[in-house]
């Protein structure tokens, strides 16, 4: 167990070391100022530029450059771009000469000046700084403050549960945000005062936006365009932009109103749905297309109307009425123009665009009569709407007037009669339609394409015929449709369990038949100029496909055979005649498969052949035979290939063993990594760890023993190693005539050249034991232990310990 004073001592030493290390690593640097110190000077150039150089100190002194290095921990530079001083690891100072940049560190106190900005710190505890527009101070982990012309932040970044404050100026508005113990938040502005306030998880408030009380399940949104209220199962919203309103008391009551649709319900009593076209009411007692009894007030251009609706028993009887009770502006009436009686496919007026309106419906809308202002219309399905106005009243017979049972209008170009519910007739210049007993029997005649149509209990039974199409139906059991034109004829038949289609073109004919759900299909394509085809499929038992040249049959998926026609050429009476005869293309009786060029036992063996080759994949063995050779593969564990040019025998893609042979020589023989390989542009003999030799036209390499000796030579470079380069290393390049030699990594001996002035450096222990330098200009220098040095300058000057003699 360590003594307590020793533990304290080690703790302090560790802390000091940590501070020095982190401060040094994190010191401010400017690459443009540091780069001028990295210029490499050696040999005679170094001797000329350094007044003194030994193991204790170096003094550099030449134009605009002055530096001192002493004992490895003191450095002083005075260069063109900057001036710096360092006493490692306690002090560092650098100052730019070209602009306003300066950095100073004393132990862990840092000061950085850059233009108008000053940053200071006692690393890693306190940081502060300022520039022309802002300032900040941080005391980790306790305190943080930032101030600028438009923002002021105060808080505790590491302990945010205590306090945080942010003050920010946006144009002329000042925004303040405060957080206390992370649960109380509030924000104020000059314009809105208290803008947001929350106390988690009790309430959340945002002015002009929302109020939320989670514990009470209450939410209120009071934005200008959208209002929302939520309290437990009750929800209400109103969107001013979309003109939508929604109210829900889940799950019993709901109401939705928009310009296009209205829905309201009381579950499970009734449901109302209304849009621009229809109005539905569903309740426990009956369904009707309009409300059972409903009275409402409506307005239009200052006019006030009383609207009344009545519907009973699935719309068996329906009444709709409008009465003007207060007159305002004059409404554009439907009787502005007198019109001749005519037929309409759709109504052109209704209650909404009328001053006075009354309408009757019977039998779910089969019979309808409506009067709007001076215009009236009547309909007995399937007749069209008959529309007339008061100016034609003397031409119309209507009995009784208030709810007509008998209606008659006869003119030269139009006839319309109704005797409800026995008879209805509609006739114009192009068509005639007569119905008896409502839809029990309907007769239709049209001049276009001479169409004649009969319906019995419409729409269930129907028969029609014209010049181009005809058909009949008995719903829901049977439909027949036929159509003929200049290009094709089509016949279609549909039943509950089948489809039949037949199409005939000039040179093409197709018949299709399908029975479901068993999926029995028949498809016949007949092409008078090309091949025809017939397909029968009784799923999953039977399949048959037949063309002019082949017949294929399948039974239960596992039995399959096909016959194909082949041409037989023979010479008869000196003329070349061609006859056809059928030939079995293939047969499958699972698992056996046979064809004229293959035989398989699925999935054990697959075999294929022709006149020139044979292939088989049997029990994981693959074999391919051709006249000029073969190929064999067993899961790549065993692989053999023989051609006229070469023979290969290998395993795992040459990894386990490999043999390659040409007619002239054995070009490859390897087992694992051992052997030789002459198959590529390079020749390799590998018996590692004994030796390995590789040669090409441009380079060669040789390795002897387990990393004892290595030699590599190319047109550009030569490298020689002994004991992985630890014992001996030599490298030389031909283009720049440079070389370097190391014995025991330079401890025993080192010799190295540089590109300039023919510089050569020799020595031991990387020059610390002894070193000898020479240059082509006559410069020489010899030193021992970096203490004693003798040098001869290019001008003949001799120096001892850097002092001229």
C-alpha positions in Angstrom: 0.0 0.0 0.0 1.4 3.4 -1.0 2.0 6.1 1.6 -0.6 8.9 1.5 2.0 11.6 0.7 3.2 9.5 -2.2 -0.3 9.2 -3.6 -0.8 13.0 -3.4 2.6 13.6 -5.0 1.7 11.2 -7.9 -1.7 12.8 -8.3 -0.2 16.3 -8.6 2.5 15.2 -11.0 -0.2 13.5 -13.2 -2.3 16.7 -13.1 0.6 18.9 -14.1 1.6 16.6 -16.9 -2.0 16.5 -18.1 -2.2 20.3 -18.1 1.1 20.7 -19.9 0.3 18.1 -22.5 -3.2 19.3 -23.3 -2.2 23.0 -23.4 0.7 22.2 -25.7 -1.5 20.2 -28.0 -4.2 22.8 -28.0 -1.9 25.8 -28.5 -3.0 28.3 -31.1 -1.0 28.0 -34.4 -1.1 29.8 -37.7 0.3 27.7 -40.6 1.5 30.6 -42.6 3.7 31.8 -39.7 4.9 28.3 -38.7 5.8 27.2 -42.3 8.9 29.5 -42.6 10.5 27.7 -39.6 10.3 24.3 -41.5 12.8 25.1 -44.2 15.5 22.4 -44.3 19.1 23.7 -44.1 22.2 21.4 -44.2 25.8 21.1 -45.1 27.8 24.2 -46.2 24.6 26.2 -46.3 24.0 25.5 -42.7 27.6 26.3 -41.9 27.3 29.7 -43.6 24.0 30.6 -42.0 24.8 29.4 -38.4 27.4 31.4 -36.4 27.6 28.5 -33.9 26.3 25.0 -33.8 27.0 22.3 -31.2 25.3 19.9 -28.9 24.4 22.7 -26.4 23.1 25.5 -28.7 22.6 26.6 -32.3 22.8 30.3 -33.4 21.4 31.2 -36.8 22.2 34.6 -38.2 21.7 35.7 -41.8 19.6 38.2 -43.8 16.2 38.7 -42.0 16.7 35.4 -40.1 17.9 35.0 -36.5 17.3 32.1 -34.2 18.7 30.4 -31.1 18.1 26.8 -30.0 19.5 25.9 -26.6 19.5 22.7 -24.6 16.4 21.4 -26.4 13.9 23.5 -24.4 14.7 27.1 -25.4 13.9 28.4 -28.9 13.9 31.9 -30.2 13.0 33.0 -33.8 13.1 36.3 -35.5 12.0 35.7 -39.1 10.5 37.9 -41.9 6.9 36.9 -41.0 7.0 36.5 -37.3 8.9 36.5 -34.0 8.5 33.8 -31.4 10.0 32.6 -28.1 9.5 29.2 -26.4 10.7 27.8 -23.0 9.2 24.3 -23.2 6.8 23.5 -21.7 6.2 26.6 -19.6 6.1 29.5 -22.0 5.4 30.1 -25.7 4.9 33.4 -27.5 4.5 34.1 -31.3 3.7 37.5 -32.9 3.1 38.2 -36.6 5.0 41.0 -38.3 2.6 41.4 -41.2 -0.8 41.8 -39.3 -2.3 42.1 -35.9 -2.0 38.5 -34.6 -0.3 37.4 -31.4 -0.5 34.3 -29.1 1.0 33.9 -25.7 0.9 31.0 -23.2 2.3 30.9 -19.7 1.8 27.4 -18.3 -2.0 27.0 -18.9 -2.8 30.8 -19.3 -3.5 31.6 -22.9 -3.9 34.9 -24.7 -4.8 35.1 -28.4 -5.1 38.4 -30.3 -6.4 38.3 -33.9 -7.3 41.6 -35.5 -10.0 43.1 -33.2 -10.6 39.9 -31.3 -9.0 38.9 -28.0 -9.4 35.4 -26.5 -8.1 34.5 -23.1 -8.3 31.3 -21.0 -7.0 29.5 -17.9 -7.1 26.1 -19.6 -9.3 24.1 -19.2 -11.3 25.9 -16.5 -12.1 29.5 -17.6 -12.4 31.0 -21.1 -13.3 34.6 -21.9 -12.9 37.0 -24.8 -14.3 39.9 -26.7 -14.3 41.7 -30.0 -15.9 44.9 -31.3 -19.5 43.5 -31.2 -19.5 40.7 -28.6 -18.0 39.2 -25.5 -18.2 35.9 -23.6 -17.0 34.2 -20.4 -17.2 30.5 -19.5 -16.3 28.9 -16.3 -16.5 25.1 -16.8 -18.7 23.6 -15.5 -20.4 26.3 -13.6 -21.1 29.4 -15.6 -21.6 30.7 -19.2 -22.3 34.2 -20.5 -22.4 35.7 -24.0 -23.1 39.3 -24.8 -23.4 40.9 -28.2 -25.2 43.9 -29.7 -28.4 42.0 -30.2 -28.1 39.0 -27.8 -27.3 38.3 -24.1 -27.1 34.7 -22.9 -26.5 33.6 -19.3 -26.6 30.0 -18.1 -24.9 26.9 -16.8 -24.0 24.7 -19.8 -22.9 21.6 -17.8 -25.6 22.0 -15.1 -28.6 23.2 -17.1 -31.0 22.4 -14.2 -30.0 25.6 -12.4 -30.5 28.6 -14.6 -30.3 29.8 -18.2 -31.0 33.2 -19.6 -30.9 34.5 -23.2 -31.5 38.1 -24.3 -31.7 38.9 -28.0 -32.5 42.0 -30.0 -34.3 41.4 -33.3 -34.7 44.7 -35.2 -36.6 46.9 -32.7 -37.9 44.0 -30.7 -36.1 42.6 -27.6 -36.6 39.0 -26.8 -35.8 37.5 -23.3 -35.8 33.8 -22.6 -35.3 32.3 -19.0 -35.1 28.8 -17.8 -35.0 27.8 -14.1 -34.4 24.3 -12.8 -35.4 23.1 -16.3 -39.1 23.0 -15.4 -39.9 26.7 -15.4 -39.6 28.5 -18.8 -40.8 31.9 -19.7 -40.2 34.2 -22.7 -41.0 38.0 -23.0 -40.8 40.5 -25.8 -41.2 44.3 -25.9 -44.2 44.1 -28.2 -46.1 41.1 -26.7 -45.0 41.1 -23.1 -45.1 37.6 -21.6 -45.0 35.6 -24.8 -44.5 32.0 -23.6 -44.7 30.4 -20.1 -44.5 26.7 -19.0 -44.2 24.8 -15.8 -43.4 21.2 -16.7 -45.6 19.1 -16.6 -48.4 21.2 -15.2 -49.1 23.8 -18.0 -47.8 25.2 -21.3 -48.9 28.6 -22.5 -48.0 30.5 -25.7 -49.7 33.9 -26.3 -51.8 33.9 -29.5 -51.1 30.2 -30.0 -52.1 27.6 -27.4 -52.8 26.6 -23.8 -52.0 23.1 -22.7 -52.8 21.5 -19.3 -51.6 17.8 -19.6 -52.9 16.7 -16.2 -56.4 17.9 -17.0 -56.3 16.6 -20.6 -57.1 20.2 -21.7 -55.7 21.8 -24.9 -56.7 25.1 -26.5 -55.4 26.5 -29.8 -56.5 30.1 -30.4 -54.5 31.1 -33.5 -56.2 33.6 -35.7 -57.1 31.1 -38.5 -57.5 28.0 -36.5 -59.3 27.5 -33.1 -59.1 24.1 -31.3 -60.4 23.0 -27.9 -59.8 19.6 -26.3 -61.0 18.4 -22.9 -60.9 14.6 -22.4 -63.4 13.0 -24.9 -64.6 16.5 -26.2 -62.9 18.0 -29.2 -63.9 21.2 -31.2 -62.0 22.9 -34.0 -62.8 25.7 -36.5 -60.7 26.5 -39.5 -61.4 30.0 -40.8 -59.3 29.4 -43.9 -61.0 26.2 -45.1 -64.4 27.2 -43.6 -64.5 23.8 -41.7 -66.0 23.1 -38.3 -65.6 19.8 -36.3 -67.1 18.8 -33.0 -66.7 15.3 -31.4 -67.8 13.9 -28.1 -66.1 10.6 -28.4 -67.5 8.1 -29.2 -71.2 9.1 -29.1 -71.6 12.5 -30.9 -69.9 14.0 -33.9 -70.5 16.9 -36.3 -68.5 18.1 -39.3 -69.4 21.0 -41.6 -67.5 22.3 -44.7 -68.6 24.0 -47.9 -68.8 20.7 -49.7 -69.9 18.2 -47.1 -71.8 18.0 -43.8 -71.8 15.0 -41.4 -73.4 14.6 -38.0 -74.2 11.5 -35.9 -75.4 10.3 -32.5 -74.1 6.8 -32.1 -75.9 4.4 -32.4 -79.1 6.3 -33.1 -78.6 8.1 -36.4 -76.1 9.3 -39.1 -76.6 12.2 -41.5 -74.4 12.9 -44.6 -75.0 15.7 -47.0 -73.0 17.0 -50.0 -73.8 19.1 -53.1 -75.6 16.1 -54.8 -77.2 14.0 -52.1 -78.5 14.1 -48.5 -78.7 10.8 -46.6 -80.2 10.0 -43.2 -79.7 6.6 -41.5 -81.2 5.7 -38.2 -82.4 2.7 -36.2 -85.9 2.8 -37.8 -85.5 3.6 -41.4 -83.3 4.9 -44.1 -84.3 7.8 -46.3 -82.5 10.0 -48.9 -83.7 13.2 -47.2 -84.4 13.9 -43.6 -87.7 12.5 -42.3 -89.1 15.8 -41.1 -87.0 19.0 -41.4 -87.8 22.7 -41.5 -85.1 25.3 -42.0 -84.6 28.9 -42.9 -82.5 29.9 -45.9 -81.4 33.2 -47.3 -80.3 34.3 -50.8 -79.7 38.0 -51.8 -81.7 39.3 -48.9 -84.6 36.9 -49.5 -85.6 34.7 -46.6 -87.1 31.3 -47.3 -88.7 28.5 -45.3 -87.5 25.1 -46.6 -89.4 22.0 -45.6 -88.5 18.3 -46.3 -90.3 15.1 -45.5 -89.3 11.5 -46.2 -90.6 8.2 -45.1 -89.7 4.5 -45.3 -86.5 4.4 -47.4 -87.7 7.4 -49.5 -90.9 5.6 -50.5 -92.6 8.9 -50.2 -90.8 12.2 -50.3 -91.9 15.9 -50.3 -89.7 19.0 -50.6 -91.0 22.6 -50.5 -89.7 26.2 -50.4 -91.8 29.3 -49.5 -90.6 32.9 -49.5 -91.4 34.6 -46.2 -89.4 37.8 -46.5 -88.6 39.7 -49.7 -85.2 41.2 -50.4 -83.4 41.7 -53.6 -84.9 40.4 -56.8 -83.6 36.9 -57.5 -83.0 35.9 -61.0 -85.9 33.6 -61.6 -86.2 30.4 -63.6 -89.1 31.9 -65.6 -87.1 34.7 -67.1 -87.4 33.2 -70.6 -90.4 31.2 -71.9 -89.2 27.9 -73.3 -90.8 25.2 -75.4 -91.4 21.8 -73.7 -88.4 19.5 -74.1 -86.6 16.5 -72.7 -83.6 16.8 -70.3 -81.2 14.1 -69.2 -80.5 16.0 -66.0 -82.4 18.6 -63.9 -81.5 22.2 -64.8 -83.2 23.8 -61.7 -83.8 22.8 -58.1 -84.9 24.3 -54.8 -81.7 26.2 -54.2 -82.0 28.5 -57.2 -85.8 29.1 -56.9 -88.1 31.5 -55.1 -91.1 29.0 -54.8 -90.6 25.3 -55.0 -92.5 22.1 -54.4 -91.5 18.5 -55.3 -92.9 15.0 -54.9 -91.2 11.6 -55.1 -92.7 8.2 -55.0 -91.2 4.7 -55.0 -87.6 5.8 -54.2 -87.6 8.5 -56.9 -88.9 6.3 -59.7 -91.7 8.9 -60.1 -90.9 12.6 -59.6 -92.7 15.8 -60.1 -91.2 19.2 -59.3 -92.4 22.9 -59.7 -90.0 25.7 -59.3 -91.4 29.3 -59.9 -92.9 29.1 -63.4 -91.0 26.0 -64.6 -92.0 22.4 -64.0 -90.7 19.0 -64.8 -91.8 15.4 -64.4 -90.2 12.0 -64.8 -91.1 8.3 -64.6 -88.0 6.2 -64.8 -86.5 5.2 -67.2 -88.0 8.1 -69.1 -86.0 11.4 -69.3 -87.1 14.6 -67.4 -89.9 16.4 -69.3 -89.5 20.2 -68.7 -92.0 22.9 -69.4 -93.1 26.3 -68.1 -96.4 28.3 -67.6 -96.4 29.5 -71.2 -97.0 25.9 -72.3 -99.5 25.1 -69.7 -102.4 24.9 -72.2 -100.6 22.2 -74.1 -100.0 19.9 -71.1 -102.7 17.7 -69.5 -101.9 17.2 -65.8 -104.4 15.4 -63.6 -104.8 16.0 -60.7 -102.8 19.3 -60.8 -101.3 19.2 -57.3 -100.0 15.6 -57.6 -100.4 14.3 -61.2 -101.3 10.7 -61.8 -102.1 11.3 -65.5 -99.8 13.5 -67.7 -100.0 14.0 -71.4 -98.2 16.2 -73.9 -98.5 15.6 -77.7 -96.8 17.7 -80.4 -95.5 17.1 -83.9 -91.9 16.5 -82.7 -92.4 15.4 -79.1 -94.8 13.1 -77.2 -94.6 12.4 -73.5 -97.4 10.5 -71.5 -97.6 9.1 -68.0 -100.4 7.1 -66.3 -98.8 6.3 -63.0 -98.0 3.5 -62.3 -99.3 1.7 -65.4 -97.9 3.4 -68.4 -95.2 5.8 -69.6 -94.2 6.9 -73.1 -91.5 9.2 -74.5 -91.2 9.9 -78.2 -89.2 12.4 -80.3 -87.8 12.5 -83.9 -85.0 10.1 -83.1 -86.3 7.7 -80.5 -89.4 6.2 -78.8 -89.5 4.7 -75.3 -92.6 3.0 -73.8 -92.8 1.4 -70.3 -95.6 -0.7 -68.7 -96.2 -1.2 -65.0 -93.2 0.9 -64.1 -90.2 -1.1 -65.1 -91.9 -4.5 -65.7 -91.8 -4.1 -69.5 -89.9 -1.4 -71.5 -89.8 -1.0 -75.3 -87.2 1.3 -76.9 -86.6 2.2 -80.5 -83.8 4.4 -81.8 -83.1 5.5 -85.4 -79.4 5.7 -84.8 -78.0 2.3 -86.0 -81.7 1.0 -86.0 -81.4 0.1 -82.4 -84.3 -1.9 -80.9 -84.4 -2.8 -77.2 -86.7 -4.7 -74.9 -86.5 -4.9 -71.1 -88.5 -7.0 -68.6 -88.4 -6.0 -65.0 -85.6 -3.5 -65.8 -82.7 -3.6 -65.4 -82.7 -7.4 -64.8 -83.8 -8.8 -68.2 -82.9 -7.0 -71.4 -82.7 -7.7 -75.2 -81.3 -5.3 -77.8 -80.3 -5.3 -81.4 -78.9 -2.8 -83.9 -77.0 -2.7 -87.2 -73.6 -2.9 -85.4 -74.2 -4.5 -82.0 -76.7 -6.7 -80.2 -77.1 -8.6 -76.9 -79.2 -9.7 -74.0 -78.9 -10.2 -70.2 -80.5 -11.9 -67.3 -79.0 -10.2 -64.2 -77.2 -11.4 -62.2 -76.8 -14.6 -64.0 -76.0 -13.9 -67.7 -74.8 -11.2 -70.0 -74.3 -11.4 -73.8 -72.7 -8.6 -75.9 -72.1 -8.7 -79.7 -70.5 -6.0 -81.8 -69.6 -5.9 -85.5 -67.9 -3.1 -87.5 -65.6 -2.8 -90.5 -62.5 -4.0 -88.8 -63.6 -6.7 -86.4 -66.5 -8.7 -84.8 -66.7 -9.3 -81.1 -68.8 -11.7 -79.1 -68.7 -11.6 -75.2 -70.6 -13.7 -72.7 -70.4 -13.3 -68.9 -72.0 -15.5 -66.2 -71.4 -15.9 -62.5 -68.8 -18.5 -63.1 -67.5 -18.0 -66.7 -66.3 -15.6 -69.3 -66.3 -16.2 -73.1 -64.9 -13.8 -75.6 -64.5 -14.3 -79.4 -62.9 -11.7 -81.6 -62.6 -12.0 -85.4 -60.3 -9.7 -87.6 -59.7 -10.0 -91.3 -56.7 -12.4 -90.9 -56.9 -13.2 -87.2 -59.3 -15.0 -84.9 -59.2 -15.5 -81.1 -61.5 -17.4 -78.7 -61.1 -17.2 -74.9 -63.1 -19.2 -72.3 -62.6 -19.1 -68.5 -64.4 -20.9 -65.7 -63.7 -19.8 -62.1 -63.0 -20.4 -59.3 -61.6 -23.7 -60.6 -59.6 -21.7 -63.2 -60.5 -23.8 -66.3 -59.4 -21.9 -69.4 -59.4 -22.3 -73.1 -57.6 -19.9 -75.5 -57.5 -20.4 -79.3 -55.6 -18.0 -81.6 -56.0 -18.6 -85.3 -53.7 -16.6 -87.7 -54.4 -17.2 -91.3 -51.0 -16.0 -92.4 -48.9 -17.2 -89.5 -48.8 -19.9 -86.8 -52.0 -20.7 -84.8 -52.1 -21.7 -81.2 -54.6 -23.5 -78.8 -54.2 -23.6 -75.0 -56.3 -25.6 -72.5 -55.6 -25.3 -68.8 -57.6 -27.3 -66.1 -55.7 -26.1 -63.0 -53.8 -27.9 -61.6 -54.6 -31.2 -63.3 -54.2 -30.7 -67.0 -52.4 -28.3 -69.4 -52.3 -28.6 -73.2 -50.7 -26.2 -75.7 -50.8 -26.8 -79.5 -49.5 -24.9 -82.5 -48.9 -25.8 -86.1 -45.4 -27.1 -85.2 -45.7 -28.4 -81.6 -48.0 -30.1 -79.1 -47.3 -29.9 -75.3 -49.1 -31.7 -72.5 -48.8 -31.5 -68.7 -50.5 -33.7 -66.1 -50.4 -32.7 -62.4 -47.2 -30.7 -63.0 -45.0 -33.8 -62.7 -45.7 -35.4 -66.1 -45.0 -33.4 -69.2 -44.2 -34.2 -72.8 -44.0 -32.3 -76.1 -44.0 -33.3 -79.8 -42.5 -31.1 -82.5 -42.6 -31.3 -86.2 -39.4 -31.7 -88.1 -38.7 -31.4 -91.8 -37.4 -34.5 -93.7 -35.6 -33.7 -97.0 -35.7 -36.4 -99.8 -35.2 -36.4 -103.5 -38.0 -37.7 -105.5 -38.2 -37.6 -109.3 -35.1 -35.3 -109.4 -37.1 -32.7 -107.4 -36.4 -31.7 -103.8 -39.5 -32.4 -101.7 -40.0 -31.6 -98.1 -42.1 -33.7 -95.7 -43.0 -33.2 -92.1 -43.0 -35.7 -89.3 -43.6 -35.5 -85.6 -40.7 -36.0 -83.2 -40.8 -36.3 -79.4 -39.1 -33.1 -78.1 -39.0 -34.0 -74.4 -40.8 -36.1 -71.8 -40.9 -35.6 -68.0 -42.0 -38.2 -65.6 -40.8 -36.7 -62.4 -37.9 -37.0 -61.4 -36.9 -38.3 -64.9 -36.5 -35.9 -67.8 -35.5 -36.8 -71.4 -35.2 -34.9 -74.6 -33.2 -35.5 -77.9 -30.3 -33.6 -76.3 -30.6 -34.0 -72.6 -31.4 -36.5 -69.8 -31.9 -35.5 -66.1 -32.8 -37.1 -62.8 -34.0 -34.1 -60.9 -32.2 -32.8 -58.7 -29.4 -35.4 -58.8 -28.2 -35.3 -62.3 -28.5 -33.0 -65.3 -27.0 -34.0 -68.7 -26.9 -32.2 -72.1 -25.2 -33.1 -75.4 -25.0 -32.3 -79.1 -22.7 -33.4 -81.9 -19.7 -31.6 -80.6 -19.9 -31.6 -76.8 -21.4 -33.2 -73.7 -22.1 -31.6 -70.3 -23.3 -33.1 -67.0 -23.9 -31.9 -63.5 -24.2 -35.0 -61.4 -24.0 -35.4 -57.6 -22.2 -32.0 -57.4 -19.7 -32.9 -60.1 -19.6 -30.8 -63.3 -18.0 -32.2 -66.4 -17.9 -30.6 -69.9 -16.4 -32.5 -72.8 -15.6 -31.1 -76.2 -13.6 -32.5 -79.2 -10.6 -30.3 -78.3 -10.6 -31.0 -74.6 -12.5 -31.2 -71.3 -13.4 -29.3 -68.1 -14.1 -30.9 -64.7 -15.1 -29.2 -61.4 -16.1 -30.6 -58.1 -17.2 -27.6 -56.0 -13.9 -26.0 -56.9 -12.1 -28.4 -54.6 -10.9 -30.3 -57.6 -10.7 -28.5 -61.0 -9.2 -29.8 -64.2 -9.1 -28.3 -67.7 -7.5 -29.7 -70.9 -7.3 -28.0 -74.3 -5.0 -28.1 -77.3 -2.9 -25.3 -75.8 -2.7 -26.1 -72.1 -3.6 -28.4 -69.3 -4.7 -27.2 -65.8 -5.2 -29.1 -62.6 -5.9 -27.1 -59.4 -7.8 -26.8 -56.2 -9.6 -23.8 -54.6 -8.5 -21.5 -57.4 -4.8 -22.3 -57.2 -4.8 -21.8 -53.4 -4.4 -25.5 -52.4 -2.4 -26.7 -55.4 -2.0 -25.8 -59.0 -0.4 -27.5 -62.1 -0.3 -26.0 -65.5 1.4 -27.5 -68.6 1.8 -26.4 -72.2 2.9 -28.6 -75.0 6.5 -27.4 -74.5 6.9 -27.0 -70.7 5.5 -27.3 -67.2 4.7 -23.7 -66.6 3.3 -23.9 -63.1 3.6 -26.2 -60.2 2.6 -25.0 -56.7 1.4 -26.5 -53.4 0.0 -23.9 -51.2 2.5 -21.0 -51.7 5.5 -23.3 -52.6 6.6 -23.9 -56.1 7.1 -22.0 -59.3 4.9 -20.0 -61.7 5.8 -19.1 -65.3 2.2 -18.5 -66.5 2.1 -14.7 -66.4 4.4 -11.9 -67.5 6.5 -12.5 -64.3 8.3 -15.6 -63.3 8.1 -16.6 -59.7 10.0 -19.3 -57.7 8.6 -19.4 -54.2 10.0 -21.7 -51.5 9.4 -19.3 -48.6 10.9 -19.3 -45.9 13.9 -20.7 -47.7 13.9 -18.3 -50.7 11.7 -16.5 -53.2 12.7 -15.2 -56.6 10.6 -13.1 -59.0 11.7 -11.8 -62.4 10.1 -9.7 -65.2 11.5 -7.8 -68.1 11.7 -4.6 -66.0 12.3 -5.7 -62.5 13.5 -8.6 -60.3 13.5 -9.4 -56.6 15.2 -12.0 -54.4 14.5 -13.1 -50.8 16.6 -15.6 -48.9 15.7 -17.1 -45.5 13.0 -16.0 -43.2 13.6 -12.2 -43.8 17.4 -12.7 -43.7 18.1 -11.0 -47.1 16.0 -9.2 -49.7 17.1 -7.6 -52.9 14.9 -5.7 -55.4 16.0 -4.1 -58.7 14.1 -2.2 -61.4 14.9 0.2 -64.1 14.5 3.1 -61.7 15.3 1.9 -58.2 17.4 -0.7 -56.3 16.7 -1.7 -52.7 18.7 -4.2 -50.5 17.7 -5.3 -47.0 19.1 -7.7 -44.4 17.2 -8.8 -41.3 14.1 -6.8 -42.4 16.2 -3.7 -42.9 17.1 -3.6 -39.2 20.6 -5.1 -39.8 21.2 -3.5 -43.2 19.3 -1.1 -45.5 20.4 0.3 -48.8 18.3 2.2 -51.4 19.3 4.1 -54.5 17.4 5.8 -57.4 18.9 6.3 -60.9 16.9 9.3 -62.0 18.3 11.7 -59.2 21.4 9.6 -58.3 20.5 9.6 -54.6 21.2 6.8 -52.2 21.0 6.0 -48.5 22.6 3.3 -46.4 21.8 2.2 -42.8 23.6 -0.4 -40.7 21.6 -1.4 -37.6 19.1 1.4 -38.4 21.9 4.0 -38.5 23.3 3.1 -35.0 26.4 1.4 -36.4 26.7 3.3 -39.6 24.7 5.8 -41.8 25.4 7.2 -45.2 22.9 9.5 -47.0 22.8 12.0 -49.9 20.8 15.1 -50.6 19.7 16.5 -53.9 21.7 19.8 -53.7 25.5 20.5 -54.0 26.3 16.7 -54.0 25.9 16.6 -50.2 26.9 13.3 -48.5 26.5 12.6 -44.8 28.2 9.7 -43.0 28.2 8.8 -39.3 27.1 6.6 -36.5 24.3 6.8 -34.0 22.5 9.2 -36.5 25.5 11.6 -36.2 25.6 11.9 -32.5 28.6 9.6 -32.1 30.4 10.9 -35.1 29.5 12.5 -38.4 31.3 13.4 -41.6 29.8 15.7 -44.2 31.1 16.5 -47.7 29.9 18.5 -50.7 31.1 18.9 -54.3 32.1 22.6 -53.6 34.8 21.5 -51.2 32.9 21.8 -48.0 33.8 19.3 -45.3 32.7 18.8 -41.7 33.7 16.3 -39.0 32.1 16.1 -35.5 32.4 13.8 -32.5 29.5 13.6 -30.0 28.2 16.9 -31.3 30.8 18.5 -28.9 33.9 18.6 -31.1 33.6 19.7 -34.7 36.1 20.6 -37.4 34.9 22.1 -40.7 36.4 23.4 -43.9 34.3 26.0 -45.8 34.2 26.2 -49.7 36.4 29.3 -49.5 39.1 27.4 -47.6 38.2 28.7 -44.2 38.7 26.2 -41.4 36.8 26.2 -38.2 37.0 24.3 -34.9 33.8 24.3 -32.8 32.4 26.8 -35.3 35.4 29.3 -34.6 37.6 30.2 -37.5 41.3 29.4 -37.2 
